[in-house]
C-alpha cells in the first residue's frame, strides 16, 4: 500500500514537472516570437529611413542642379 502511494505521488510530481516544462517552453516560444517581430520592425524602419534619406539626397541634388 505504501509503495502504491509513493508511486502515485511520484507520478503526480512527474506530471507537475512535465506541465511546468511545457509552460516554460511555451513562454520561451512567445519571447522568441516577440523578439523576431521586433527585429523585423526594426529592419523595416531602417529600410524606410534609408529610402527617405536617398530621396532627400536626390531632391537636394535636383535642386542644386
Jmol script that loads the backbone (N, CA, C; Angstrom):
load data "model"
ATOM      1  N   UNK A   1       0.814  -1.187   0.000  1.00  0.00           N
ATOM      2  CA  UNK A   1       0.000   0.000   0.000  1.00  0.00           C
ATOM      3  C   UNK A   1       0.868   1.265   0.000  1.00  0.00           C
ATOM      4  N   UNK A   2       1.869   1.274   0.884  1.00  0.00           N
ATOM      5  CA  UNK A   2       2.759   2.436   0.938  1.00  0.00           C
ATOM      6  C   UNK A   2       3.478   2.646  -0.389  1.00  0.00           C
ATOM      7  N   UNK A   3       3.885   1.548  -0.998  1.00  0.00           N
ATOM      8  CA  UNK A   3       4.595   1.648  -2.273  1.00  0.00           C
ATOM      9  C   UNK A   3       3.664   2.223  -3.341  1.00  0.00           C
ATOM     10  N   UNK A   4       2.409   1.790  -3.344  1.00  0.00           N
ATOM     11  CA  UNK A   4       1.443   2.316  -4.317  1.00  0.00           C
ATOM     12  C   UNK A   4       1.251   3.815  -4.113  1.00  0.00           C
ATOM     13  N   UNK A   5       1.147   4.247  -2.867  1.00  0.00           N
ATOM     14  CA  UNK A   5       1.007   5.684  -2.575  1.00  0.00           C
ATOM     15  C   UNK A   5       2.242   6.457  -3.034  1.00  0.00           C
ATOM     16  N   UNK A   6       3.406   5.891  -2.783  1.00  0.00           N
ATOM     17  CA  UNK A   6       4.655   6.545  -3.190  1.00  0.00           C
ATOM     18  C   UNK A   6       4.729   6.645  -4.708  1.00  0.00           C
ATOM     19  N   UNK A   7       4.302   5.593  -5.411  1.00  0.00           N
ATOM     20  CA  UNK A   7       4.323   5.603  -6.871  1.00  0.00           C
ATOM     21  C   UNK A   7       3.340   6.640  -7.419  1.00  0.00           C
ATOM     22  N   UNK A   8       2.159   6.738  -6.791  1.00  0.00           N
ATOM     23  CA  UNK A   8       1.180   7.748  -7.217  1.00  0.00           C
ATOM     24  C   UNK A   8       1.725   9.154  -6.991  1.00  0.00           C
ATOM     25  N   UNK A   9       2.356   9.347  -5.850  1.00  0.00           N
ATOM     26  CA  UNK A   9       2.935  10.658  -5.540  1.00  0.00           C
ATOM     27  C   UNK A   9       4.042  11.010  -6.534  1.00  0.00           C
ATOM     28  N   UNK A  10       4.851  10.014  -6.882  1.00  0.00           N
ATOM     29  CA  UNK A  10       5.923  10.233  -7.845  1.00  0.00           C
ATOM     30  C   UNK A  10       5.348  10.561  -9.223  1.00  0.00           C
ATOM     31  N   UNK A  11       4.326   9.819  -9.629  1.00  0.00           N
ATOM     32  CA  UNK A  11       3.685  10.070 -10.916  1.00  0.00           C
ATOM     33  C   UNK A  11       3.080  11.475 -10.948  1.00  0.00           C
ATOM     34  N   UNK A  12       2.489  11.892  -9.823  1.00  0.00           N
ATOM     35  CA  UNK A  12       1.905  13.225  -9.723  1.00  0.00           C
ATOM     36  C   UNK A  12       2.983  14.305  -9.862  1.00  0.00           C
ATOM     37  N   UNK A  13       4.119  14.094  -9.207  1.00  0.00           N
ATOM     38  CA  UNK A  13       5.229  15.051  -9.297  1.00  0.00           C
ATOM     39  C   UNK A  13       5.788  15.118 -10.715  1.00  0.00           C
ATOM     40  N   UNK A  14       5.911  13.967 -11.355  1.00  0.00           N
ATOM     41  CA  UNK A  14       6.399  13.935 -12.737  1.00  0.00           C
ATOM     42  C   UNK A  14       5.450  14.691 -13.653  1.00  0.00           C
ATOM     43  N   UNK A  15       4.168  14.477 -13.446  1.00  0.00           N
ATOM     44  CA  UNK A  15       3.160  15.158 -14.258  1.00  0.00           C
ATOM     45  C   UNK A  15       3.241  16.672 -14.054  1.00  0.00           C
ATOM     46  N   UNK A  16       3.401  17.071 -12.800  1.00  0.00           N
ATOM     47  CA  UNK A  16       3.515  18.502 -12.478  1.00  0.00           C
ATOM     48  C   UNK A  16       4.763  19.088 -13.145  1.00  0.00           C
ATOM     49  N   UNK A  17       5.858  18.350 -13.084  1.00  0.00           N
ATOM     50  CA  UNK A  17       7.112  18.810 -13.684  1.00  0.00           C
ATOM     51  C   UNK A  17       6.973  18.918 -15.207  1.00  0.00           C
ATOM     52  N   UNK A  18       6.294  17.950 -15.801  1.00  0.00           N
ATOM     53  CA  UNK A  18       6.095  17.970 -17.249  1.00  0.00           C
ATOM     54  C   UNK A  18       5.254  19.183 -17.662  1.00  0.00           C
ATOM     55  N   UNK A  19       4.205  19.487 -16.883  1.00  0.00           N
ATOM     56  CA  UNK A  19       3.373  20.661 -17.189  1.00  0.00           C
ATOM     57  C   UNK A  19       4.174  21.950 -17.031  1.00  0.00           C
ATOM     58  N   UNK A  20       5.000  22.006 -16.008  1.00  0.00           N
ATOM     59  CA  UNK A  20       5.833  23.195 -15.787  1.00  0.00           C
ATOM     60  C   UNK A  20       6.819  23.375 -16.941  1.00  0.00           C
ATOM     61  N   UNK A  21       7.389  22.279 -17.397  1.00  0.00           N
ATOM     62  CA  UNK A  21       8.316  22.333 -18.524  1.00  0.00           C
ATOM     63  C   UNK A  21       7.605  22.817 -19.783  1.00  0.00           C
ATOM     64  N   UNK A  22       6.419  22.288 -20.043  1.00  0.00           N
ATOM     65  CA  UNK A  22       5.652  22.724 -21.215  1.00  0.00           C
ATOM     66  C   UNK A  22       5.326  24.212 -21.134  1.00  0.00           C
ATOM     67  N   UNK A  23       4.941  24.669 -19.959  1.00  0.00           N
ATOM     68  CA  UNK A  23       4.622  26.089 -19.777  1.00  0.00           C
ATOM     69  C   UNK A  23       5.866  26.952 -20.023  1.00  0.00           C
ATOM     70  N   UNK A  24       7.007  26.514 -19.527  1.00  0.00           N
ATOM     71  CA  UNK A  24       8.258  27.262 -19.731  1.00  0.00           C
ATOM     72  C   UNK A  24       8.633  27.299 -21.206  1.00  0.00           C
ATOM     73  N   UNK A  25       8.469  26.179 -21.900  1.00  0.00           N
ATOM     74  CA  UNK A  25       8.774  26.126 -23.329  1.00  0.00           C
ATOM     75  C   UNK A  25       7.840  27.037 -24.115  1.00  0.00           C
ATOM     76  N   UNK A  26       6.563  27.044 -23.734  1.00  0.00           N
ATOM     77  CA  UNK A  26       5.585  27.905 -24.401  1.00  0.00           C
ATOM     78  C   UNK A  26       5.940  29.378 -24.200  1.00  0.00           C
ATOM     79  N   UNK A  27       6.324  29.727 -22.981  1.00  0.00           N
ATOM     80  CA  UNK A  27       6.720  31.114 -22.680  1.00  0.00           C
ATOM     81  C   UNK A  27       7.967  31.494 -23.481  1.00  0.00           C
ATOM     82  N   UNK A  28       8.898  30.583 -23.582  1.00  0.00           N
ATOM     83  CA  UNK A  28      10.122  30.824 -24.340  1.00  0.00           C
ATOM     84  C   UNK A  28       9.789  31.078 -25.815  1.00  0.00           C
ATOM     85  N   UNK A  29       8.883  30.297 -26.369  1.00  0.00           N
ATOM     86  CA  UNK A  29       8.464  30.481 -27.760  1.00  0.00           C
ATOM     87  C   UNK A  29       7.845  31.862 -27.953  1.00  0.00           C
ATOM     88  N   UNK A  30       7.015  32.291 -27.003  1.00  0.00           N
ATOM     89  CA  UNK A  30       6.389  33.611 -27.094  1.00  0.00           C
ATOM     90  C   UNK A  30       7.444  34.704 -27.097  1.00  0.00           C
ATOM     91  N   UNK A  31       8.431  34.579 -26.216  1.00  0.00           N
ATOM     92  CA  UNK A  31       9.508  35.572 -26.135  1.00  0.00           C
ATOM     93  C   UNK A  31      10.274  35.615 -27.457  1.00  0.00           C
ATOM     94  N   UNK A  32      10.569  34.454 -28.017  1.00  0.00           N
ATOM     95  CA  UNK A  32      11.293  34.404 -29.289  1.00  0.00           C
ATOM     96  C   UNK A  32      10.478  35.053 -30.408  1.00  0.00           C
ATOM     97  N   UNK A  33       9.158  34.813 -30.414  1.00  0.00           N
ATOM     98  CA  UNK A  33       8.308  35.416 -31.436  1.00  0.00           C
ATOM     99  C   UNK A  33       8.285  36.937 -31.305  1.00  0.00           C
ATOM    100  N   UNK A  34       8.206  37.425 -30.079  1.00  0.00           N
ATOM    101  CA  UNK A  34       8.207  38.872 -29.849  1.00  0.00           C
ATOM    102  C   UNK A  34       9.529  39.475 -30.317  1.00  0.00           C
ATOM    103  N   UNK A  35      10.631  38.816 -29.988  1.00  0.00           N
ATOM    104  CA  UNK A  35      11.949  39.306 -30.418  1.00  0.00           C
ATOM    105  C   UNK A  35      12.051  39.336 -31.938  1.00  0.00           C
ATOM    106  N   UNK A  36      11.542  38.289 -32.588  1.00  0.00           N
ATOM    107  CA  UNK A  36      11.602  38.212 -34.050  1.00  0.00           C
ATOM    108  C   UNK A  36      10.766  39.335 -34.667  1.00  0.00           C
ATOM    109  N   UNK A  37       9.571  39.579 -34.119  1.00  0.00           N
ATOM    110  CA  UNK A  37       8.733  40.673 -34.635  1.00  0.00           C
ATOM    111  C   UNK A  37       9.431  42.022 -34.447  1.00  0.00           C
ATOM    112  N   UNK A  38      10.062  42.204 -33.306  1.00  0.00           N
ATOM    113  CA  UNK A  38      10.790  43.452 -33.044  1.00  0.00           C
ATOM    114  C   UNK A  38      11.945  43.622 -34.025  1.00  0.00           C
ATOM    115  N   UNK A  39      12.643  42.544 -34.289  1.00  0.00           N
ATOM    116  CA  UNK A  39      13.766  42.598 -35.233  1.00  0.00           C
ATOM    117  C   UNK A  39      13.275  42.972 -36.632  1.00  0.00           C
ATOM    118  N   UNK A  40      12.163  42.379 -37.037  1.00  0.00           N
ATOM    119  CA  UNK A  40      11.603  42.665 -38.361  1.00  0.00           C
ATOM    120  C   UNK A  40      11.157  44.120 -38.448  1.00  0.00           C
ATOM    121  N   UNK A  41      10.493  44.614 -37.404  1.00  0.00           N
ATOM    122  CA  UNK A  41      10.061  46.016 -37.394  1.00  0.00           C
ATOM    123  C   UNK A  41      11.250  46.958 -37.478  1.00  0.00           C
ATOM    124  N   UNK A  42      12.289  46.648 -36.708  1.00  0.00           N
ATOM    125  CA  UNK A  42      13.492  47.488 -36.707  1.00  0.00           C
ATOM    126  C   UNK A  42      14.131  47.510 -38.090  1.00  0.00           C
ATOM    127  N   UNK A  43      14.204  46.343 -38.724  1.00  0.00           N
ATOM    128  CA  UNK A  43      14.787  46.250 -40.062  1.00  0.00           C
ATOM    129  C   UNK A  43      13.956  47.057 -41.057  1.00  0.00           C
ATOM    130  N   UNK A  44      12.627  46.940 -40.965  1.00  0.00           N
ATOM    131  CA  UNK A  44      11.731  47.687 -41.850  1.00  0.00           C
ATOM    132  C   UNK A  44      11.924  49.189 -41.664  1.00  0.00           C
ATOM    133  N   UNK A  45      12.004  49.617 -40.391  1.00  0.00           N
ATOM    134  CA  UNK A  45      12.208  51.037 -40.112  1.00  0.00           C
ATOM    135  C   UNK A  45      13.537  51.529 -40.682  1.00  0.00           C
ATOM    136  N   UNK A  46      14.571  50.705 -40.554  1.00  0.00           N
ATOM    137  CA  UNK A  46      15.876  51.067 -41.103  1.00  0.00           C
ATOM    138  C   UNK A  46      15.786  51.250 -42.616  1.00  0.00           C
ATOM    139  N   UNK A  47      15.082  50.316 -43.285  1.00  0.00           N
ATOM    140  CA  UNK A  47      14.939  50.393 -44.734  1.00  0.00           C
ATOM    141  C   UNK A  47      14.159  51.649 -45.131  1.00  0.00           C
ATOM    142  N   UNK A  48      13.119  51.966 -44.370  1.00  0.00           N
ATOM    143  CA  UNK A  48      12.318  53.155 -44.659  1.00  0.00           C
ATOM    144  C   UNK A  48      13.176  54.412 -44.503  1.00  0.00           C
ATOM    145  N   UNK A  49      13.966  54.460 -43.433  1.00  0.00           N
ATOM    146  CA  UNK A  49      14.837  55.621 -43.201  1.00  0.00           C
ATOM    147  C   UNK A  49      15.859  55.771 -44.334  1.00  0.00           C
ATOM    148  N   UNK A  50      16.418  54.651 -44.780  1.00  0.00           N
ATOM    149  CA  UNK A  50      17.381  54.708 -45.885  1.00  0.00           C
ATOM    150  C   UNK A  50      16.708  55.248 -47.138  1.00  0.00           C
ATOM    151  N   UNK A  51      15.503  54.757 -47.429  1.00  0.00           N
ATOM    152  CA  UNK A  51      14.768  55.198 -48.618  1.00  0.00           C
ATOM    153  C   UNK A  51      14.476  56.692 -48.537  1.00  0.00           C
ATOM    154  N   UNK A  52      14.030  57.154 -47.369  1.00  0.00           N
ATOM    155  CA  UNK A  52      13.743  58.580 -47.194  1.00  0.00           C
ATOM    156  C   UNK A  52      15.009  59.404 -47.352  1.00  0.00           C
ATOM    157  N   UNK A  53      16.109  58.904 -46.803  1.00  0.00           N
ATOM    158  CA  UNK A  53      17.387  59.604 -46.928  1.00  0.00           C
ATOM    159  C   UNK A  53      17.838  59.689 -48.371  1.00  0.00           C
ATOM    160  N   UNK A  54      17.667  58.620 -49.114  1.00  0.00           N
ATOM    161  CA  UNK A  54      18.049  58.607 -50.528  1.00  0.00           C
ATOM    162  C   UNK A  54      17.187  59.586 -51.313  1.00  0.00           C
ATOM    163  N   UNK A  55      15.895  59.614 -51.023  1.00  0.00           N
ATOM    164  CA  UNK A  55      15.004  60.558 -51.708  1.00  0.00           C
ATOM    165  C   UNK A  55      15.409  61.991 -51.410  1.00  0.00           C
ATOM    166  N   UNK A  56      15.721  62.249 -50.139  1.00  0.00           N
ATOM    167  CA  UNK A  56      16.123  63.603 -49.753  1.00  0.00           C
ATOM    168  C   UNK A  56      17.388  64.014 -50.509  1.00  0.00           C
ATOM    169  N   UNK A  57      18.349  63.081 -50.643  1.00  0.00           N
ATOM    170  CA  UNK A  57      19.574  63.395 -51.387  1.00  0.00           C
ATOM    171  C   UNK A  57      19.269  63.664 -52.862  1.00  0.00           C
ATOM    172  N   UNK A  58      18.386  62.844 -53.444  1.00  0.00           N
ATOM    173  CA  UNK A  58      18.032  63.044 -54.852  1.00  0.00           C
ATOM    174  C   UNK A  58      17.361  64.398 -55.060  1.00  0.00           C
ATOM    175  N   UNK A  59      16.467  64.765 -54.148  1.00  0.00           N
ATOM    176  CA  UNK A  59      15.786  66.059 -54.255  1.00  0.00           C
ATOM    177  C   UNK A  59      16.801  67.189 -54.110  1.00  0.00           C
ATOM    178  N   UNK A  60      17.727  67.034 -53.162  1.00  0.00           N
ATOM    179  CA  UNK A  60      18.750  68.055 -52.939  1.00  0.00           C
ATOM    180  C   UNK A  60      19.634  68.202 -54.178  1.00  0.00           C
ATOM    181  N   UNK A  61      20.045  67.089 -54.756  1.00  0.00           N
ATOM    182  CA  UNK A  61      20.870  67.121 -55.966  1.00  0.00           C
ATOM    183  C   UNK A  61      20.109  67.797 -57.099  1.00  0.00           C
ATOM    184  N   UNK A  62      18.836  67.485 -57.211  1.00  0.00           N
ATOM    185  CA  UNK A  62      17.997  68.058 -58.274  1.00  0.00           C
ATOM    186  C   UNK A  62      17.869  69.564 -58.081  1.00  0.00           C
ATOM    187  N   UNK A  63      17.707  69.998 -56.847  1.00  0.00           N
ATOM    188  CA  UNK A  63      17.565  71.425 -56.558  1.00  0.00           C
ATOM    189  C   UNK A  63      18.861  72.173 -56.832  1.00  0.00           C
ATOM    190  N   UNK A  64      20.011  71.521 -56.571  1.00  0.00           N
ATOM    191  CA  UNK A  64      21.309  72.155 -56.812  1.00  0.00           C
ATOM    192  C   UNK A  64      21.562  72.265 -58.310  1.00  0.00           C
ATOM    193  N   UNK A  65      21.228  71.207 -59.035  1.00  0.00           N
ATOM    194  CA  UNK A  65      21.466  71.167 -60.483  1.00  0.00           C
ATOM    195  C   UNK A  65      20.450  72.016 -61.192  1.00  0.00           C
TER     196      UNK A  65
END
end "model"
wireframe off; spacefill off
backbone 0.3
color backbone group
